[in-house]
Amino acid sequence: MRLVIQRCLQASVHIDGKLISSIGNGMLILVGVETGDTAEDAKWLAAKTSALRIFDDENGVMNLSVTDVGGEVLAVSQFTLTASTKKGNRPSYIRAAGHETAVPLYEEYCRLVGEAIGKEVGKGVFGADMQVSLVNDGPVTIIIDSRIKE
């Protein structure tokens, strides 16, 4: 699984002009699930995400987690994070997990993050054409891949 985490002041998801989910201060997380990913990947990433210290403390140092600051999380499924651009100019999405794997792992990731932060995680709609907006704070953008674990 691959995540793009963006610290934000606000973020939202719309579908066909209708607001689906929105948050204030917190993290917008784009979630890509690859073939071969497991519940262990979701578990590891949820723990990492909820403890990630990317929020400023009283000294302006990124030393606090989303839980520490009482922030919110909006997680949006995004199969394009699995893109391979190795050959040519048209990305290949062959590594993206199918719905039967990706949906349960995305849902499990969201559930585990919600448990860790003590708040329900906002979500998009899996497979939908979504318009995602955010005000990136910093900007702070972090990429985490469960296969690399760095």
PEKA-V709040 format. One record per helix or strand of 3 or more residues. SS is the DSSP state (hx for helix, st for strand). FROM is the first residue (numbers start at 1). LEN is the number of residues. If there is no record, write none. Layout:
ss: [SS/SS]
from: [FROM/FROM]
len: [LEN/LEN]
This chain:
ss: [st/st/st/hx/st/st/hx/hx/st]
from: [2/18/26/39/62/72/79/99/131]
len: [14/6/7/13/3/6/4/19/15]
